Amino acid sequence: MPVSRVWLAELTGVVLGALALLLIGWLAGRPGLALLMGLVAYLGWHLLHVWRLYRWLNRGRKFAPPQARGIWGHIFDDIFRLQQRNRERKRKLAALLDRFRQSAAAMPDATVVIDADWRIEWINDAACDALGLRLPQDIGQRIDNLVRHPGFVAWLKGNDFRRAIEMPSPEDKRRTLSLSIVPYGRQQRLLIARDITRIRDLEQMRRDFISNVSHELRTPLTVVVGFLETMHDGDDECARKWARELELMQQQATRMQRLVEDIMLLSRLETGSDALQEEVAVPVLLSAIHEDARLLSGSAGHSIHFDVDARLWLRGNGEELRSAFSNLVFNAVKYTPAGGEIVVRWARDEAGAPLFSVRDSGIGIAAHHIPRLTERFYRIDVARSRETGGTGLGLAIVKHVLNHHGARLHIASQPGQGSTFTCRFPLALALDAPSP
């Protein structure tokens, strides 16, 4: 029966009952008393059903609803149907949650659910194996009390999770983990630790292979270049006859030497660099680069201007900085047409941090090339790069040197309007030149 009809029937019964009581009371001469007694009985009937409802709700869901007629019968039936639907939803949610936990527990990557106070809410088996956590003892514990690696603790305190960090596994120092944190929900975080030991081993094998091959090539190339120079400088008929061929062979062998040297330098940068303890006299370093740039320019007639703060030194690695700065300056010379302008600046920025920039009026770079410029062997124009003697490793070396010094490279360029390469160093590396 529809709810509206049930309420109509209830209201009709109340009205008819009240009229009947009034009639009986009028016949008995006391209509008010009869009406009051009927009201008390009606209220008692409702209280009885409220008590039955309360007792049923507290006895548990395995009991059927009380039997009743009228409006209370419909109330009991509706509550029972709501309970059934709610139980079905709970069952489905429990099954879904159980499948989620099973799938998360089966994930090969270590997974930890952390709340806003860095307390562990849930971990999978891989996290126990990789991070040394225990179930169920560590639930509710702070993650930084259990994983005590200094880099990990500093990463959590920094609260900047845009980048992942790497650290050795607390359970096995030979394993390398890559950790990332994904915020979700209400101040919750998902910590994921991935075992990248095999990737790091492969990278190390690649670096060792490149380094070893470069070392093995260096000696025979030196011998070849030496004999080619001797043959080219000879004053006999054979040298004069093959002069052009010998010159080309010498150029390519020299280019190969530069390539091997760049590969070896890049390999050293990748395998680790010395601590930044050297006080580098950058103005003196740039003075030498300025002279080399003039020699490289030669007859091209470039206008090369160096704006250098003579009082600004840098804490770092002098050899690496010389390589990075010279690569940027020499690239500007090579890719700027004759008569073009090159401006090199070494100064402090608005915040006082060291800044090195190279601006040229060269051919410029299209926007889609800029993100890939620091990749190894990436060339915009292969033919032009070979003409200028480029190895394709210069900007990759610059990137690694700047990374070692905590600096960042910014490239601004438009085709036909030149380029500007800017290196921003941390303020902490800035030094004042010593007093004479």
C-alpha positions in Angstrom: 0.0 0.0 0.0 1.4 3.5 -0.8 2.6 5.6 2.1 0.0 8.3 1.4 -2.8 5.8 1.7 -1.4 4.4 4.9 -1.3 7.9 6.5 -4.8 8.6 5.2 -6.0 5.4 6.8 -4.3 6.3 10.1 -5.7 9.8 10.1 -9.2 8.4 9.2 -9.0 5.9 12.1 -8.0 8.6 14.6 -10.8 10.9 13.5 -13.4 8.1 13.6 -12.1 6.8 17.0 -12.3 10.3 18.4 -15.9 10.7 17.1 -16.9 7.4 18.6 -15.4 8.3 22.0 -17.2 11.6 21.9 -20.5 9.9 21.1 -20.0 7.3 23.9 -19.0 10.0 26.3 -22.0 12.1 25.4 -24.3 9.2 26.0 -22.6 8.6 29.3 -22.7 12.3 30.2 -18.9 12.7 30.3 -17.5 13.3 26.8 -14.3 14.9 28.0 -13.3 11.9 30.1 -14.0 9.5 27.3 -11.9 11.6 24.8 -9.0 11.8 27.4 -9.0 8.0 28.0 -8.9 7.4 24.2 -6.0 9.8 23.8 -4.1 8.0 26.6 -4.8 4.6 24.9 -3.6 5.9 21.6 -0.4 7.3 23.1 0.2 4.1 24.9 -0.2 2.1 21.7 2.5 4.3 20.0 4.9 4.0 23.0 4.5 0.3 22.9 5.6 0.2 19.2 8.5 2.6 20.0 9.7 0.2 22.7 9.4 -2.7 20.2 11.3 -0.8 17.6 14.1 0.0 20.2 14.3 -3.6 21.3 14.5 -4.9 17.7 17.2 -2.4 16.7 19.3 -3.4 19.7 18.9 -7.2 19.3 20.9 -7.4 16.1 20.3 -7.7 12.4 19.6 -11.5 12.5 16.1 -10.9 14.0 13.1 -10.2 11.8 11.2 -7.0 12.4 8.2 -7.0 14.8 4.8 -7.7 13.4 2.5 -4.7 13.4 -0.4 -3.2 11.6 -1.1 0.3 10.2 1.6 2.9 10.1 3.9 1.0 12.4 3.9 -2.0 10.1 5.1 0.2 7.3 7.7 1.8 9.5 9.1 -1.6 10.5 9.2 -2.8 6.9 10.9 0.3 5.6 13.6 0.2 8.3 14.1 -3.5 7.5 14.5 -2.8 3.8 17.0 0.1 4.5 19.0 -2.3 6.7 19.1 -4.9 3.9 20.3 -2.3 1.4 22.9 -1.0 3.9 24.2 -4.5 4.6 24.5 -5.1 0.8 26.4 -1.9 0.3 28.7 -2.7 3.3 29.3 -6.2 1.8 30.2 -4.8 -1.6 32.4 -2.1 0.0 34.1 -4.7 2.2 34.7 -6.9 -0.8 36.1 -4.0 -2.8 38.4 -3.0 0.0 39.5 -6.5 0.4 40.4 -6.8 -3.3 42.2 -3.4 -3.0 44.2 -4.6 -0.1 45.0 -7.9 -1.8 46.1 -6.1 -5.0 48.1 -3.5 -3.0 49.7 -6.3 -0.9 50.7 -8.1 -4.1 52.4 -5.0 -5.6 56.1 -5.5 -6.2 56.8 -2.0 -5.0 56.9 -1.2 -1.3 53.7 0.7 -0.4 53.0 2.6 2.8 49.9 4.6 3.7 50.8 7.5 6.0 48.6 10.1 7.7 49.1 13.8 8.2 51.4 13.2 11.2 53.6 10.7 9.3 52.1 7.8 11.2 51.8 4.5 9.4 48.2 3.3 8.6 48.9 0.4 6.3 51.9 -1.4 4.7 52.3 -4.2 2.3 54.6 -7.2 2.4 57.1 -5.5 0.0 57.5 -2.6 2.4 58.4 -5.0 5.1 61.1 -6.5 2.9 62.5 -3.3 1.5 62.1 -0.9 4.4 62.4 -3.2 7.3 58.9 -2.5 8.6 56.9 -5.0 10.6 53.3 -6.0 10.7 51.3 -5.3 12.9 53.8 -3.8 15.4 54.7 -0.7 13.2 51.1 0.4 12.5 50.6 3.8 14.2 54.4 4.5 14.4 56.0 7.5 12.7 57.7 6.5 9.5 60.8 8.7 10.3 61.3 6.9 13.6 61.6 3.6 11.7 63.5 4.7 8.6 66.4 6.7 9.9 68.4 7.4 6.7 69.4 11.1 7.0 68.5 11.9 3.3 65.0 10.4 3.9 64.4 12.3 7.1 65.6 15.6 5.5 63.3 14.9 2.5 60.3 14.5 4.7 61.1 17.7 6.6 61.5 19.6 3.3 57.9 18.7 2.4 58.7 19.0 -1.3 57.7 15.7 -3.0 57.9 16.8 -6.6 61.1 14.8 -7.0 61.9 11.2 -5.8 65.0 10.4 -3.7 67.3 7.4 -3.7 68.7 5.6 -0.7 70.0 2.2 0.2 67.6 -0.3 1.6 67.7 -0.5 5.5 67.5 -4.3 5.1 70.2 -4.7 2.5 72.7 -1.9 1.7 73.4 -3.5 -1.7 69.9 -2.6 -2.8 69.0 0.9 -4.0 65.5 2.2 -3.5 63.8 5.1 -5.3 61.2 6.7 -3.0 58.3 8.9 -4.0 55.3 10.3 -2.0 51.9 10.9 -3.6 49.5 13.1 -1.5 45.8 12.0 -1.7 42.6 12.3 0.3 42.5 14.3 3.4 46.1 14.9 4.4 47.1 11.4 3.6 50.2 10.3 1.7 51.2 7.2 -0.2 54.9 6.3 0.1 56.1 4.1 -2.8 59.6 2.6 -2.7 60.9 1.0 -5.9 63.9 -1.3 -6.1 66.1 0.2 -8.8 69.2 -1.8 -8.0 69.3 -3.5 -11.5 68.8 -0.1 -13.2 71.7 1.4 -11.3 73.9 -1.7 -12.0 73.1 -1.4 -15.7 73.9 2.3 -15.7 77.2 1.6 -13.9 78.0 -1.1 -16.5 77.3 1.4 -19.2 79.5 4.1 -17.6 82.3 1.6 -17.0 82.1 0.3 -20.6 82.2 3.9 -22.0 85.1 4.9 -19.7 87.1 1.7 -20.5 86.5 2.1 -24.3 87.5 5.7 -24.2 90.7 4.9 -22.3 91.5 2.2 -24.8 90.9 4.5 -27.8 93.0 7.3 -26.4 96.4 5.7 -26.8 96.0 4.5 -30.4 94.4 7.8 -31.4 97.4 9.7 -30.0 99.7 7.5 -32.0 97.6 8.0 -35.2 97.5 11.8 -34.8 101.2 11.9 -34.1 102.1 10.0 -37.3 99.6 12.0 -39.3 101.2 15.2 -38.1 104.7 13.9 -39.0 103.5 12.8 -42.4 101.6 16.0 -43.1 104.6 18.2 -42.1 107.0 16.1 -44.3 108.8 17.9 -47.2 108.9 15.0 -49.6 107.0 14.2 -52.8 104.6 11.7 -51.0 103.6 14.4 -48.4 102.9 17.0 -51.1 100.9 14.5 -53.2 98.7 13.4 -50.3 98.6 16.7 -48.5 94.8 17.1 -48.8 94.0 13.6 -47.7 96.4 13.8 -44.8 94.9 17.1 -43.7 91.4 15.6 -43.7 92.6 12.5 -41.8 94.3 14.7 -39.3 91.1 16.8 -38.8 89.0 13.7 -38.3 91.5 12.1 -35.9 91.7 15.3 -33.9 87.9 15.5 -33.8 87.9 11.9 -32.6 90.4 12.8 -29.9 88.1 15.6 -28.7 85.2 13.3 -28.6 87.1 10.7 -26.5 88.2 13.5 -24.1 84.6 14.7 -23.7 83.3 11.2 -23.1 85.9 10.6 -20.5 85.1 14.0 -18.8 81.4 13.2 -18.9 82.1 9.7 -17.4 84.1 11.3 -14.6 81.2 13.7 -13.9 78.7 10.8 -13.8 80.7 8.6 -11.5 81.1 11.2 -8.9 82.9 14.5 -8.3 85.1 15.9 -5.6 83.6 17.9 -2.8 83.1 21.6 -3.5 86.0 22.8 -1.4 88.0 24.8 -3.9 87.8 28.6 -3.9 87.6 29.3 -7.6 88.8 32.7 -8.9 86.2 32.9 -11.6 87.3 36.3 -12.9 90.8 34.8 -13.6 89.2 31.8 -15.2 87.0 33.9 -17.5 90.0 36.0 -18.5 91.7 32.9 -19.9 88.4 31.8 -21.6 88.1 35.4 -23.1 91.5 35.0 -24.8 90.7 31.6 -26.1 87.4 32.9 -27.5 89.2 35.6 -29.4 91.6 33.1 -30.9 88.6 30.8 -31.8 86.8 33.7 -33.5 89.9 34.5 -35.6 89.0 36.3 -38.8 85.2 36.1 -38.1 85.4 39.5 -36.4 83.0 38.8 -33.5 82.4 41.5 -30.9 83.2 39.6 -27.7 82.5 41.5 -24.5 83.0 40.2 -20.9 81.2 41.9 -18.1 82.9 40.4 -15.0 82.5 41.2 -11.3 86.1 41.0 -10.2 85.1 40.6 -6.5 82.9 37.6 -7.0 84.4 34.1 -6.5 82.8 30.8 -6.2 83.2 27.7 -4.1 83.3 24.7 -6.4 85.5 22.6 -8.7 87.6 24.8 -10.9 88.3 22.3 -13.6 84.6 21.5 -14.0 83.6 25.2 -14.0 86.2 25.9 -16.7 84.8 23.2 -18.8 81.2 24.4 -18.4 81.9 28.1 -19.0 84.2 27.5 -22.0 81.6 25.2 -23.6 79.0 27.9 -23.4 81.3 30.6 -24.7 82.8 28.6 -27.5 79.4 27.4 -28.6 78.4 31.1 -28.9 81.4 31.8 -31.0 80.9 28.8 -33.3 77.2 29.4 -33.9 77.3 33.2 -34.3 77.8 34.5 -37.8 80.9 36.6 -38.6 80.6 40.1 -37.1 78.0 39.1 -34.5 78.0 40.1 -30.9 78.7 37.9 -27.9 78.2 39.2 -24.3 79.4 37.2 -21.3 78.3 38.3 -17.8 79.4 37.2 -14.4 77.7 39.0 -11.6 75.2 38.6 -8.7 71.5 38.5 -9.3 68.8 40.5 -7.4 69.1 38.0 -4.5 72.9 38.1 -4.4 73.4 34.7 -5.9 76.1 34.1 -8.6 74.9 34.3 -12.2 76.8 33.4 -15.3 75.2 34.2 -18.7 76.2 34.1 -22.4 74.2 36.1 -24.9 74.8 35.9 -28.6 73.3 37.3 -31.8 73.6 34.0 -33.5 71.2 31.8 -35.5 69.0 31.0 -32.5 67.2 27.8 -31.6 63.6 26.7 -32.2 61.5 26.2 -29.1 61.0 22.5 -29.7 64.7 21.8 -29.6 65.4 23.6 -26.3 64.2 20.8 -23.9 66.6 18.3 -25.6 69.7 20.4 -25.9 71.5 18.9 -22.9 71.0 15.3 -24.1 74.1 13.5 -25.2 74.9 13.8 -28.9 71.7 15.8 -29.6 72.3 18.1 -32.5 70.0 20.6 -34.1 71.9 20.7 -37.4 74.2 17.6 -37.8 76.0 19.0 -40.8 76.8 22.4 -39.2 77.9 20.7 -36.0 80.4 18.6 -37.9 81.7 21.7 -39.7 82.3 23.4 -36.4 83.9 20.4 -34.9 81.2 19.8 -32.2 81.0 16.5 -30.4 77.4 16.9 -29.2 78.5 16.5 -25.6 79.2 20.1 -24.6 75.8 21.0 -23.1 75.5 17.5 -21.5 78.8 18.3 -19.7 77.5 21.8 -18.7 74.3 20.2 -17.3 76.3 17.7 -15.2 78.7 20.3 -13.9 75.8 22.6 -12.9 74.0 19.7 -11.2 77.1 19.0 -9.2 77.2 22.6 -8.0 73.4 22.7 -7.3 73.0 25.2 -10.2 70.3 25.5 -12.9 70.6 26.2 -16.6 68.0 28.4 -18.3 67.9 28.7 -22.1 66.1 31.5 -23.9 66.3 31.7 -27.7 64.4 32.5 -30.9 65.4 31.6 -34.4 67.3 34.5 -36.1 67.4 36.5 -32.8 70.2 34.8 -30.9 70.3 32.9 -27.7 71.0 33.4 -24.0 72.3 30.7 -21.7 72.0 31.5 -18.0 73.6 29.6 -15.1 72.2 30.4 -11.6 74.3 29.2 -8.7 73.2 28.8 -5.1 73.8 31.8 -2.9 75.7 29.6 -0.4 78.5 29.0 -3.0 79.2 32.8 -3.5 82.5 34.0 -2.1 84.1 37.5 -1.9 87.5 37.7 -3.4 90.2 37.9 -0.7 91.8 41.2 0.0 95.1 41.8 -1.8 
